[in-house]
Amino acid sequence: MKKAEHSDSLIFHAYEWAGKSSNVTFTVPKGATGAIVTNLLEQPQGSPLTITGEQLTVPIHPFEILTLRVDYARDAK
């Protein structure tokens, strides 16, 4: 997990090492406004994901490096 390069989002990386398709459930910090799968350059790939409570589930394929961007509203100061 790390902060996104060009936004107030968080980036999560996961690697499927067992050679099996599966679903990955992420528990994210409170306040998430959206999420999307990205490529390794943090560019969106596909449709926005649904966050239920503080969790979201994403399919992962054999030996895939999955990158997920979770968006947060910028703090008003």
C-alpha angles and dihedrals in degrees: 000000000000142000114274116256098236107021145034091266129116121235121213123193124196130176124206103218103168097069094242133115112242145146122263120207117205123196106208133193117272120273100044112160098188147340138211139174112251137185120251089274088060093249113145118258119190132341130333115274128233118248113204111195101316097330138086131180123214130182116241127195130217112295092352124152102220119202119193128186117205114194128215131187114256112253112254109231 
